[in-house]
Amino acid sequence: MSDASKTSDIVRLIAEQQGITRALELFPDSVKAGAERGLKPVTLPPGTSPRIHPSNVFVPVRRDPK
């Protein structure tokens, strides 16, 4: 099986799961392009890691400085 047919099978399955088969029928190129962009892994710039900038922590209790 070629990569092109595997990709189109994946796009078809994702479209069925997300309920956008009609959009795939009407605008196949747009849906396929969006799926290809969405299936690419998110990468960080070289030399960085997710631990460099920890996320903010929500603290619901207001603390008054003493």
N, C-alpha and C positions, 0 to 999 in steps of 0.2 A: 504494500500500500504506500503510495507516495505521500509526501508531506502535505501537498495541496489537498488531496482528498481527505486526509486525516484532519486537517484544519477545518475543512468545510463540514465534516461530520461533527466536530466539536462545536462549531458555531451553531449548527442546526439543533444539537442537543441543548445547548445553553439557551437558545431562543425559545425552545419548547418549555424549558423549566421556568423561564422568566416571563412567559406569556407574550412574547413579541414575534411570534411566527408570522403574523400578518405584516409586520414591518419588514421582516426578512423577505417575504414574497414581493413586497412593493419596492423596497430599497435594498437589494442584496449587497451591493457594493459598500454602502454606508454602514450597514450592520456588520459586515465582515471586517471592514477597516476598524470599526470601534472595538470589535472583539479581539482583533490582533493587538491593538494598543493595550487593551485591558488584560490580556493574557501574558504580557511581558512582565518579568519580575521587576520590582522596585529596587533600585540599587542606590547606595549611598556614594558620595564622592570618594575617591581613593584616599586612604589614610584616616577615615572617620569611622566611628562605630556608634550604634544607638546609645551607648552608655556615656558618650561625651556630654550630651545635653539631656539630663534626666527630665522627665515631664513634670509639670507643676502638680503639686498635691493639693487637693481641695480640702480645706479644714473648715467645717461649718461653724465651729465655736470661735467667737471673737475673743481675742486675748488682749487685754489692756496692758501696756508696758508699765512696769513698776519702777 
